[in-house]
Amino acid sequence: MISSSRRGFLRGLAGVSLFSAGGCFTPSPRKPGQKVRLAAVGIMGKGYSDWTPMLKTGLVEMVAFCDADATMLEKALRKAKKDFPGLDLSKVPFYTDYRKLLDDADKLGIDAMTISTPDHVHAPVAIQAMKKGIHVYVQKPLVRTLWELEYFEKTARENGVVVQMGNQGSSLDSMRRCTEVLQSGILGEVKEVHVWTNRPVWPQGKGVADWVKGHPQGDPVRKGLDWNAWLATAADRPFLDQYPKDADVYDPWNLGKNVYHTFTWRGFFDFGAGAFGDMACHTMNLAFRGLELGGVSDAICTKVVSQNDVAYPLRSIVKLTYKERDSKVRPGARLPAVTLYWYDGDEKPSAELMPKWAAKHEGKVPNTGCLMIGTKGQVLMQDDYGAKCAIALEADKEFKDVFKHEAAKAVARSIPYCNDKPSSAGDGKSTVEMTGFAEGHYGEFVRAIFGVGPYYEQTHSRCFSDIEYCIPQMEGILVGCVAQRLPNQKLNWCSKTQKFDVAAANAFVKPYIREGWKF
């Protein structure tokens, strides 16, 4: 059995700089047994769409499954049988408690791991895996609290592992191209950004808090669910199964049948990071990269609807201030401080902020997106992932697709595309077509473990969402999540000391960790 020594070999490969301007590529054929030995923690839903694209690369073999809900194994195997004809995964070891999986990591020879669990379990699993030299693909948000974020970065650097956060839009060439355009300085000085989403589409708000508090006795735990393992580090509490049809709970997409499991955990402070943690890793991605955003100095939640002490609000607006900084892409350029406004729950910026867009679209703002306002023009992302981007400079009468605008077309290429094509559809324009984009992000992670694929100078890695990028991006998001819990209070944040200037905010920096689940 190849175990820890093999992981050391793969860590060495991952550190070798083999840059290819042509984009991601498949490494040379290897001897039998050199595939990445992959374990999946969280195996259905997002979990299934995380580990299966890696299996499709032909560069990995599954050596372990883990899910607190044992009923997910049968579902995953049944689906995989259709998706991978001829591949028998029924003998892959299965665990409900990730601690036992990690105890057996050397015996199983695990090289890499996908972590697709509720948010509060991301850091405990990933950090302990990285300490064992295991490379980790972690779904967004990378972690749930600021303390975990610092711990995660320290552990990743000390152990030299490959990390990729699951904001899959990072692999889209349209997003990468628009990042290049923004980094060129084409918009002049950008001091204002607006990011918005229709989430939450799951139950949260005061109705959820009232229901939970009103049912302290709990419900019988579902068959197959290891409730203790599902809770993991979180404070002990009774299992709650489902809301009745007449429960006064916000549920716009009829997703609220379950109280905690599955999926509806996301709105709870103890388990998720709300709409901000769920979507900002996608919707802020372009602005964070394109404007080279870095440290957050302060945050204030200026609007909140249905505030409570159990779950995130139904709607909110948060204002973040990003510090002035030196450009890493344009040596000598000093970039101004940026005020970034976050809107969730279908709150949106005014159409008056984007008059050239509003004039051509009946005054309507896209349902989700990101607007960057500069002294020389604007860039508008009209989706969650950066797949559809448009630009309007001062002299323009309307927005044009980033691939079609003459000034944007003149900006030199600097970031490799995953497939080295002019767009996701190969037709020279932005697209919301997602075919293959996930495989690109996942394949990038697997190839990085072997030390092949393009080397990204901006992340000093072969993963475009490695720690050089995702740690500072997550810091701003998590500072915003704390602000949502203390509305109308300006919170100054010091990254160096890991403290706010408001005592009540500091209570949310570190998670509760149950005895027996420390990491």
C-alpha positions, 0 to 999 in steps of 0.5 A: 500500500502506497501511503505517506511516502507517496504523498510526500512524492506527490507534494514534491511534484506539486511544487515543481514549476512546469509552466505551459502558456497553452493552458491545462494539459494531461500529464504524460502517461504514468506507471500503473498505480500512480493515480491520485488516491482520492477520498470524498467527504460528502458524497451526494449533491454537491459532493457528487459533483465534486468527486465525479469530475475528478474521476472523469479525468482518468487520473484518480481512483476512489479509495474512500467515501465518507458521509454522516448520512449512510443512506447517501452511499446507496444513492451515490453508487446507483448514480455512479453506476449509470455515469461510469459504466463498468466501474465498480465502486461498491467495495470502496470503504465507507465511513460516517465519521470523518475522524475514523476516516482520517485515522485510517488515512495512512492505511488507505493511502489517501493522497487527496480529498474532496470536502463537500459538507456543511460549512462548519465541517470544512475546516476540521476535516481539511486542516486535519487532512493537510496535517497528514500531507493530503491535498484538499479540494474544499467547497466554498466557503473555504471555512466558516470563521475567521479563526479557522481561516488563519489556522487553515492558511498556516496548516496549508503552508506548513505542509506544502499541499495543493488547495483548491476552493470550490468556486468553479467559475474561476475556470471559465475563460470569460471570467479569466479574460474579464479579470485580465481586462480589469487588471489592465486599468482600463476603468481608471480608478475603481473605488466602488463595487456592487455585488448582489444575489437572489439568495437565500433560497433556503429557510433562514430569518426569525421564523426559523429561529422561532421554530427551533426554539419552540421545539427543544424536545427534538425529533427521532433521528432519521435511519442511517443518519449519524447525528453526532458525526453530522454535528461534528464540532458544533454544540450538541442539540436535538435533531429536528426533522422537518417543518410542518406545511403551516410553519411560518418559515420563509421558503421561496423555493419550497426547499424548507421541508428539512430543518437541518439536513439536507441542504437547509443547514446553510442559513444557521449561524452554527452550520453555515455562512448564509447567502454571503458565504454561499454566493460571494465566493462566486459573485465577488470572484471577478471583482476580487481578482480584477481589482486586486482586492486585499485586506478589509479594514472595516464593515457595517451592515446597513440594512437587515430584515428578520434579524435573530440570534439563530439564523442569518437574516432574510435580506441584508446590505453590507458595506465593506472597505478594502484597503489601498494597495500596490498593484501586483500586476502593474508594477508601480501602480497604486490602487485606491481603497474600494467600497464594496456593497453586498446585497442579498435576499433580492436586494439590488443596487439602483439602476441609476448606477448603471444608466447605459445598461438601464437604458437598453434593458427597460431600467432592469438590473440583472437578477444577480451580478457584480458592477465595478464603477471606475473613473473611465467606465464600468464593467458589469457581470450579469451572472453568478460565475463571471460567464457573462461580462460586459464593459462600457467606457466613457465614450460608449453608448451601451455595454458591449460583451467583453470579447467584442469591445475593441478596447478590451480586445486590445488588452494582452492575454496574461492568464492561461485558459483551461482549454486555451480557447477564446471562450467557453463555447469557443465562439469568441463571446461570453457565455453562460454555457457551463459545459465542461467548466466544472471539469476544468476546475477539478482537473486543474486540482488533480493535475496540480498534484502531479505538478503539471498544468499552467503555473499561475503567477497571481496565485503562485500555484497551479490552482487558480483558487489556491490559498494565495487567492482564496484566503484573502477573499474569504477574510472579507466575506467572513468579516461581512458575515460578522457584520450581519450579526451586529447591524448598524455597527461599524466594525474595524478589523485587524487581520494581524491581531485577528480582532475587531474593535467591538467586543461583541464581534470578537465573540464570533471570530472563533467557532464553538468546538465540542469536546472530542472534536478538536482539531 
